[in-house]
Amino acid sequence: MKIIGLTGGIGMGKSTVAGIFRRRHVPVFDADATVRALQAPGGAAIPILAASFPGVVRAGVLDRAALRAQVLADPVARRRLEAIMHRMVRAAETKFLAAARRRGARAVLLDIPLLFETGGEARVDLALTVSAPRAVQIARVLRRGLPRAEIERIIALQMPDTEKRRRADAVIATGLSRHHTLRAVRRLMAAHVFPPAARLAPAAGQPAAAITSRSRG
């Protein structure tokens, strides 16, 4: 079973790319969705967060804005939150992979925003990053309702896009049209997920404008 890791900064288009994989029947592990489930009322993370970050849980409900304010202002608090959630998300990922293997999946996609920051590239066969111009990135996140100043702070805390691109095995550009992204992902899947029997590696000279890739060796 081939394990593909997908990463990218906020607003870079991870959800769009993950959706294309889902439509091709590739099982997708969504780390962000797992975090939301863990932090929902009754979620396994709630009592731990209540004990670790006083005031962010009220009547069993997490105040996400209060938690975000604490961790954006305090690097120690941010690292503590990351340690808590990464451990729980990793356990959920392990269960997901075991279930996919039992079903005989040919490939799976791990949608993990902090793939490189947590050393996750070591446990995937192919690391993908999605990338778009900064203006496009910010415009997308502004549509979610976050203030621009907060968006800028979040981006500043994330690994730079240039570094993610450097460390990835393949880069999917999402700053043009949805159709452009769809074609790039389909080419990547044809090369790495559903290759013809006679060709198990991407052909030389693929257009770098849409997708660039390199072998892990």
Buried (B, 14 or more C-beta within 10 A) or exposed (E): EBBBBBBBBBBBBBBBBBBBBBEBEBBBBBBBBBBBBBBBEEBEBBEBBBEBBEEBBEEEEBBEEEBBBBBBEEEEBBEBBBEBBBEBBBEBBEEBBEEBEEEEBEBBBBBBBBBBBBEBBEBBBBBBBBBBEEEBBBEBBEEEEBEEEBBEBBBEEBBEBEEBBEBBBBBBBBBBEEEBBBBBBBBBBBBBBEEEEEEEEBEEEBEEEBBBBEEEE
